Amino acid sequence: MLVIRTVYLQLVVLVVLIILSGRIFVHGIADYYLQTAFDGNQSAIESVVSWQPHNAKGTYLKAKVIEDSQPRKAEQLLYRSLYQNPADVRALAVLARIHAGRGELATADGMMSLVTGRMPANKTLHLQLANYWVERQQLERAVHEWSMALAISPALGEQLFPVFTRVLKNTQLQHLLLPYALEPSSWWEKFVVHATVNAKELSTVSSLFTFRSQSEIPLTVTERHFFVQRYIKDKQWQQAYLIWVEGLSELQRNRLSSVYDGSFEQADEKTSFGWRISSSLSTQTRIRSTYGADGKSALMLKFSNEEVRYRNLSQYILLPPGDYSFTAIKRTERLSGRGRLKWFVRCSDSETDVLGESRAILPSMEWEKMQFIFNVPVTCGAQILRLETVGKHAFDHKLSGVMWIDNVQIEKVRLATSE
């Protein structure tokens, strides 16, 4: 009896294993065809349904194929798919489109409202919902779905940010973006970058800034930078300057004057209206402490004897019309070469329009003061202060050694008039 029972149990286990193996095999084949079906192979859909007639995803895909040609049959399949897997509401979205096609808009809208939020991590579903609401001319809902999709997949910004920019350009629609400006989503900062760089009209950027300014959440460093750069690009200097100033700390504001941070205490911080300093193959630029400096530090330029024009120290300045005096102090260490360095003030609209320039800087071991007078005409709304080498030939720019610069100032003066 024991032997018979053992053999019986072995047969039962064998049968169970055969059944399970068959099911695993069927599921494996079905999953293979299902993946190829989702990849766009329509012929694989029939294979999925053949291997697993009750596969909810396969039924859903089959319904999508015949959605336009056989809407009634597609509807039956979609309801079957929902019955097989109620959690997958993609079938409900397709059903809504079918009902909308028959003019049953209330039913369709209700179905789409149910879909929203049921599969929050599915970017494709959010895009489908957005398309539906666009067709229904309910753009507020469409923008919401696009926002949800962007939160899931930031790469969608390449497709959606141009759409948002067009919405922003339209004065009748731009209010749709206000909620996202007041409480910026994860994608918002990248949208600001896109809009400020790519919007053709400055008015579009101005609308964006106006919306964002209404938020209690301050601009990020990136947002502020790109707003300022766009206003500078469009020569809206005062607006650019005000946005820049609003982002400064109390310590930084204490250094505001005609020349920002003329003593180079914060010159390592790159700001739109601060010093624009860069090193190159021919020069090294550092902020260092040194004797005789006005404050804790001064600017050190080290030239490496290359025939390269130097123009790597500059700053935008905003001076109203009038006469001004430029002053700075400098000293050198083993400075030699044919190169001649001079300070220039130029009008930003035309850099060939020189408003004033210093004498060529000569070697000196001790600190010396440089000074020149210049006039800003009413036609020049913004200026550029820059240190440059001058000359017609490459060897005219060749320098070696070190120069220190400190205490750069510009002050308004009243010139005596001859009677």
C-alpha positions as CSV (number, residue, x, y, z in Angstrom):
1,M,0.0,0.0,0.0
2,L,2.8,2.4,0.8
3,V,4.4,1.8,-2.6
4,I,1.0,2.5,-4.4
5,R,0.5,5.7,-2.3
6,T,4.0,6.9,-3.2
7,V,3.5,6.3,-6.9
8,Y,0.2,8.1,-6.8
9,L,1.7,11.2,-5.1
10,Q,4.4,11.2,-7.7
11,L,1.9,11.1,-10.5
12,V,-0.1,13.9,-8.9
13,V,3.0,16.1,-8.6
14,L,4.0,15.3,-12.2
15,V,0.6,16.3,-13.5
16,V,0.7,19.6,-11.4
17,L,4.1,20.4,-12.8
18,I,3.0,19.7,-16.4
19,I,0.0,22.0,-15.9
20,L,2.2,24.7,-14.3
21,S,4.8,24.4,-17.0
22,G,2.1,24.8,-19.7
23,R,0.8,27.9,-18.1
24,I,4.2,29.3,-17.7
25,F,4.9,28.5,-21.3
26,V,1.6,30.2,-22.4
27,H,2.3,33.3,-20.3
28,G,5.9,33.5,-21.7
29,I,4.7,33.3,-25.3
30,A,1.9,35.8,-24.6
31,D,4.2,38.2,-22.9
32,Y,6.6,38.1,-25.8
33,Y,3.9,38.9,-28.3
34,L,2.5,41.5,-25.9
35,Q,5.8,43.4,-25.9
36,T,6.1,43.4,-29.6
37,A,2.5,44.5,-29.9
38,F,3.2,47.5,-27.6
39,D,6.2,48.3,-29.8
40,G,3.9,48.7,-32.8
41,N,3.6,45.2,-34.3
42,Q,-0.1,44.9,-34.9
43,S,0.1,41.3,-36.1
44,A,1.4,40.3,-32.7
45,I,-1.9,41.4,-31.1
46,E,-3.8,38.5,-32.6
47,S,-1.1,36.2,-31.3
48,V,-1.5,37.5,-27.8
49,V,-5.3,37.0,-27.8
50,S,-4.8,33.5,-29.3
51,W,-2.5,32.4,-26.5
52,Q,-4.4,34.2,-23.8
53,P,-8.0,35.1,-24.7
54,H,-8.5,36.8,-21.3
55,N,-5.4,38.9,-21.4
56,A,-6.6,42.4,-20.6
57,K,-3.7,44.2,-22.3
58,G,-4.1,42.1,-25.5
59,T,-7.8,42.8,-25.6
60,Y,-7.1,46.6,-25.1
61,L,-4.6,46.6,-27.9
62,K,-7.0,44.8,-30.3
63,A,-9.7,47.3,-29.5
64,K,-7.4,50.2,-30.3
65,V,-6.6,48.8,-33.7
66,I,-10.3,48.7,-34.7
67,E,-11.3,51.8,-32.7
68,D,-12.0,53.9,-35.9
69,S,-13.1,51.1,-38.3
70,Q,-15.3,49.1,-35.9
71,P,-16.2,51.3,-32.9
72,R,-19.0,49.0,-31.7
73,K,-16.8,45.9,-31.5
74,A,-14.0,48.0,-30.1
75,E,-16.3,49.2,-27.4
76,Q,-17.2,45.6,-26.4
77,L,-13.5,44.6,-26.3
78,L,-12.7,47.7,-24.1
79,Y,-15.4,46.8,-21.6
80,R,-14.1,43.3,-21.5
81,S,-10.6,44.6,-20.9
82,L,-11.8,46.8,-18.0
83,Y,-13.6,43.7,-16.6
84,Q,-10.4,41.7,-16.8
85,N,-8.3,44.4,-15.2
86,P,-10.2,47.3,-13.7
87,A,-7.0,49.0,-12.5
88,D,-5.8,49.6,-16.1
89,V,-7.9,52.6,-17.1
90,R,-6.3,53.1,-20.5
91,A,-9.3,51.2,-22.0
92,L,-11.6,53.8,-20.3
93,A,-9.7,56.6,-22.2
94,V,-10.3,54.9,-25.5
95,L,-13.9,54.3,-24.6
96,A,-14.3,58.0,-23.9
97,R,-13.0,58.8,-27.4
98,I,-15.5,56.4,-28.9
99,H,-18.4,58.0,-27.0
100,A,-17.1,61.5,-28.0
101,G,-17.1,60.4,-31.6
102,R,-20.8,59.5,-31.3
103,G,-21.5,62.9,-29.8
104,E,-22.0,61.6,-26.3
105,L,-19.8,64.3,-24.8
106,A,-21.1,64.2,-21.2
107,T,-20.4,60.5,-21.0
108,A,-17.0,60.9,-22.6
109,D,-16.1,63.8,-20.3
110,G,-17.1,61.8,-17.3
111,M,-15.0,58.8,-18.3
112,M,-12.0,61.0,-18.9
113,S,-12.5,62.6,-15.5
114,L,-12.3,59.1,-14.0
115,V,-9.1,58.3,-15.9
116,T,-7.3,61.4,-14.4
117,G,-5.4,60.4,-11.4
118,R,-6.0,56.6,-11.7
119,M,-2.7,55.9,-13.4
120,P,-0.6,59.0,-12.3
121,A,2.8,57.5,-13.4
122,N,1.8,56.9,-17.0
123,K,3.1,59.7,-19.1
124,T,1.5,58.4,-22.3
125,L,-1.9,58.4,-20.7
126,H,-1.5,62.0,-19.6
127,L,-0.6,63.0,-23.1
128,Q,-3.7,61.2,-24.5
129,L,-5.8,63.0,-21.9
130,A,-4.3,66.3,-22.9
131,N,-5.1,65.7,-26.6
132,Y,-8.7,64.8,-25.7
133,W,-9.2,68.0,-23.7
134,V,-7.6,70.1,-26.5
135,E,-10.2,68.6,-28.9
136,R,-12.9,69.4,-26.3
137,Q,-11.5,73.0,-26.1
138,Q,-10.9,72.6,-22.4
139,L,-7.4,73.9,-22.4
140,E,-7.0,74.3,-18.6
141,R,-7.4,70.5,-18.3
142,A,-5.0,69.9,-21.1
143,V,-2.3,72.1,-19.5
144,H,-2.8,70.2,-16.3
145,E,-2.3,66.8,-18.0
146,W,0.8,68.2,-19.8
147,S,2.2,69.3,-16.5
148,M,1.6,65.8,-15.0
149,A,3.4,64.3,-18.0
150,L,6.4,66.6,-17.7
151,A,6.7,65.8,-14.0
152,I,7.1,62.2,-14.9
153,S,9.3,62.7,-18.0
154,P,11.2,66.0,-18.1
155,A,12.5,65.1,-21.6
156,L,9.0,65.9,-22.9
157,G,9.9,69.6,-22.4
158,E,11.4,69.5,-25.9
159,Q,7.9,68.9,-27.3
160,L,5.8,70.7,-24.8
161,F,7.7,73.9,-23.9
162,P,7.1,75.4,-27.5
163,V,3.4,74.7,-26.9
164,F,3.5,76.5,-23.5
165,T,5.4,79.4,-25.1
166,R,2.6,79.8,-27.7
167,V,0.0,79.7,-24.9
168,L,2.0,82.4,-23.1
169,K,2.1,84.5,-26.3
170,N,-1.7,84.4,-26.6
171,T,-3.1,87.1,-24.3
172,Q,-6.4,85.2,-24.2
173,L,-4.8,82.0,-23.0
174,Q,-1.7,83.0,-21.1
175,H,-3.6,82.9,-17.7
176,L,-3.6,79.1,-18.0
177,L,0.0,79.1,-17.0
178,L,-0.5,81.4,-13.9
179,P,-1.1,78.6,-11.4
180,Y,2.2,76.9,-12.4
181,A,4.1,80.3,-12.0
182,L,2.6,80.8,-8.6
183,E,3.6,77.3,-7.4
184,P,6.4,76.2,-9.7
185,S,6.4,72.5,-10.6
186,S,9.6,70.5,-11.1
187,W,9.7,71.4,-14.9
188,W,9.0,75.2,-14.4
189,E,12.6,76.4,-14.2
190,K,13.5,74.6,-17.5
191,F,10.5,76.2,-19.1
192,V,11.7,79.6,-18.1
193,V,15.1,78.9,-19.6
194,H,13.4,77.8,-22.9
195,A,11.0,80.7,-23.0
196,T,13.6,83.4,-22.3
197,V,15.9,82.0,-24.9
198,N,13.5,81.2,-27.6
199,A,10.5,83.5,-27.4
200,K,10.6,85.9,-30.4
201,E,8.8,88.8,-28.7
202,L,10.0,90.3,-25.4
203,S,6.3,90.8,-24.4
204,T,6.0,87.0,-24.1
205,V,8.9,87.0,-21.6
206,S,7.5,90.0,-19.8
207,S,4.2,88.2,-19.3
208,L,6.1,85.2,-17.9
209,F,8.0,87.4,-15.5
210,T,4.9,89.2,-14.4
211,F,3.2,85.9,-13.6
212,R,6.2,84.6,-11.7
213,S,6.6,87.8,-9.7
214,Q,3.1,87.3,-8.2
215,S,4.3,84.1,-6.5
216,E,5.4,84.1,-2.8
217,I,8.1,81.7,-3.9
218,P,11.2,83.7,-5.0
219,L,12.9,83.3,-8.3
220,T,15.6,80.7,-8.4
221,V,19.1,81.7,-9.3
222,T,18.7,80.2,-12.7
223,E,15.4,81.9,-13.4
224,R,16.7,85.3,-12.4
225,H,19.8,84.9,-14.5
226,F,17.9,84.0,-17.7
227,F,15.3,86.8,-17.2
228,V,18.2,89.3,-16.8
229,Q,20.0,88.0,-19.8
230,R,16.9,88.2,-22.0
231,Y,16.3,91.8,-21.0
232,I,19.9,92.6,-21.6
233,K,19.7,91.0,-25.0
234,D,16.7,93.2,-25.9
235,K,18.5,96.3,-24.4
236,Q,16.0,96.8,-21.7
237,W,18.8,97.7,-19.3
238,Q,16.8,99.2,-16.4
239,Q,14.4,96.3,-16.2
240,A,17.4,93.9,-16.3
241,Y,19.2,95.8,-13.6
242,L,16.2,95.9,-11.3
243,I,15.7,92.1,-11.6
244,W,19.4,91.6,-10.9
245,V,19.4,93.9,-7.8
246,E,16.4,92.1,-6.3
247,G,18.5,88.9,-6.2
248,L,21.4,90.4,-4.3
249,S,22.1,89.8,-0.7
250,E,22.4,92.6,1.8
251,L,26.2,92.4,1.7
252,Q,26.2,92.5,-2.1
253,R,23.9,95.5,-2.1
254,N,26.3,97.4,0.1
255,R,28.8,97.2,-2.8
256,L,26.4,98.8,-5.3
257,S,27.7,102.0,-7.0
258,S,28.5,103.1,-10.5
259,V,31.0,100.2,-10.6
260,Y,29.9,97.2,-8.7
261,D,32.5,95.7,-6.4
262,G,35.2,98.0,-7.5
263,S,37.5,96.7,-4.8
264,F,37.2,93.1,-6.0
265,E,35.9,91.7,-2.7
266,Q,33.3,89.5,-4.4
267,A,34.5,89.4,-8.0
268,D,34.7,85.6,-8.0
269,E,30.9,85.6,-8.0
270,K,29.7,85.8,-11.6
271,T,26.7,88.1,-11.8
272,S,25.1,89.9,-14.8
273,F,26.0,93.4,-13.7
274,G,29.2,92.5,-11.9
275,W,32.7,91.9,-13.2
276,R,33.0,89.6,-16.1
277,I,36.4,87.9,-15.5
278,S,37.9,85.0,-17.3
279,S,41.3,83.4,-17.7
280,S,42.7,82.3,-21.0
281,L,45.7,80.6,-22.5
282,S,47.5,83.9,-22.4
283,T,46.5,85.1,-18.9
284,Q,45.6,83.9,-15.4
285,T,43.2,85.9,-13.4
286,R,42.9,85.6,-9.6
287,I,41.5,87.5,-6.6
288,R,44.2,87.7,-4.0
289,S,45.2,89.6,-0.9
290,T,48.2,91.8,-1.4
291,Y,49.8,94.8,0.4
292,G,48.3,98.2,-0.2
293,A,44.9,96.9,-1.4
294,D,41.7,98.8,-0.7
295,G,40.1,96.1,1.4
296,K,40.9,92.4,1.8
297,S,41.8,91.7,-1.8
298,A,42.7,93.0,-5.3
299,L,42.6,91.6,-8.8
300,M,45.8,89.9,-10.1
301,L,46.5,89.5,-13.8
302,K,49.4,87.3,-14.8
303,F,50.4,87.5,-18.5
304,S,52.3,84.6,-20.2
305,N,53.9,86.3,-23.1
306,E,51.5,85.3,-25.8
307,E,50.4,87.3,-28.9
308,V,46.8,87.3,-27.9
309,R,44.5,90.3,-27.4
310,Y,43.4,90.8,-23.8
311,R,39.7,91.7,-23.3
312,N,38.9,89.5,-20.3
313,L,37.9,92.0,-17.7
314,S,34.7,94.0,-18.2
315,Q,31.5,95.2,-16.6
316,Y,28.2,96.6,-17.8
317,I,27.5,100.0,-16.2
318,L,24.4,102.1,-16.4
319,L,25.2,105.8,-16.3
320,P,22.8,108.6,-17.1
321,P,23.9,111.3,-19.5
322,G,26.7,113.5,-18.1
323,D,30.4,113.9,-17.4
324,Y,32.2,111.3,-15.3
325,S,35.6,110.6,-13.8
326,F,37.1,107.1,-13.9
327,T,39.8,106.2,-11.3
328,A,41.6,103.0,-10.3
329,I,44.9,102.1,-8.8
330,K,47.4,99.6,-10.2
331,R,50.9,98.2,-9.6
332,T,53.0,95.8,-11.6
333,E,55.6,93.1,-11.0
334,R,58.1,92.5,-13.8
335,L,55.6,93.6,-16.4
336,S,57.2,93.8,-19.9
337,G,56.5,93.4,-23.6
338,R,55.2,95.4,-26.5
339,G,51.6,95.1,-25.3
340,R,49.8,98.2,-24.1
341,L,46.9,98.0,-21.7
342,K,44.2,100.6,-21.5
343,W,40.8,101.1,-19.8
344,F,37.9,101.9,-22.1
345,V,34.4,103.0,-21.6
346,R,32.3,102.2,-24.7
347,C,28.6,102.5,-25.5
348,S,27.0,99.0,-25.4
349,D,25.0,99.7,-28.5
350,S,28.1,100.2,-30.6
351,E,31.5,99.1,-29.2
352,T,33.2,101.2,-31.8
353,D,31.8,104.3,-30.0
354,V,34.5,105.0,-27.4
355,L,33.3,107.3,-24.7
356,G,36.6,107.5,-22.9
357,E,39.9,105.7,-22.5
358,S,42.9,105.8,-20.2
359,R,46.5,106.3,-21.0
360,A,48.5,103.1,-21.6
361,I,49.5,101.5,-18.3
362,L,53.2,101.7,-17.6
363,P,55.2,99.4,-15.2
364,S,55.4,100.6,-11.6
365,M,56.4,98.7,-8.5
366,E,54.2,100.9,-6.2
367,W,50.5,101.6,-6.4
368,E,49.6,104.3,-8.9
369,K,46.4,106.1,-9.7
370,M,44.9,106.0,-13.2
371,Q,42.3,108.6,-14.2
372,F,40.4,109.9,-17.2
373,I,37.3,112.0,-17.9
374,F,34.5,110.9,-20.2
375,N,31.0,112.0,-21.3
376,V,27.9,109.8,-21.7
377,P,25.5,111.1,-24.3
378,V,21.7,110.9,-24.1
379,T,21.8,108.3,-26.9
380,C,23.8,105.8,-24.8
381,G,21.6,103.9,-22.3
382,A,24.2,101.5,-21.1
383,Q,28.0,101.2,-21.2
384,I,30.8,98.7,-21.0
385,L,33.8,99.3,-18.9
386,R,36.7,97.0,-20.1
387,L,40.5,96.6,-19.8
388,E,42.0,95.8,-23.2
389,T,45.3,95.5,-25.0
390,V,45.6,97.7,-28.0
391,G,47.5,97.5,-31.3
392,K,47.2,96.6,-35.0
393,H,49.4,93.5,-35.0
394,A,49.5,90.3,-32.9
395,F,52.8,91.2,-31.3
396,D,51.3,94.5,-30.1
397,H,49.3,92.4,-27.5
398,K,52.3,90.4,-26.2
399,L,52.8,90.9,-22.4
400,S,54.5,89.0,-19.6
401,G,54.5,89.6,-15.8
402,V,51.9,90.5,-13.3
403,M,49.6,93.5,-12.8
404,W,47.4,94.2,-9.8
405,I,44.2,96.3,-10.0
406,D,42.1,97.7,-7.2
407,N,39.6,100.4,-6.2
408,V,37.9,101.0,-9.5
409,Q,35.5,103.9,-9.3
410,I,33.4,106.1,-11.6
411,E,32.0,109.3,-10.2
412,K,29.9,112.1,-11.8
413,V,31.8,115.4,-12.2
414,R,30.8,118.9,-13.1
415,L,33.2,120.3,-15.6
416,A,34.0,124.0,-15.6
417,T,32.5,125.8,-18.6
418,S,34.4,128.7,-20.3
419,E,32.4,131.9,-20.6
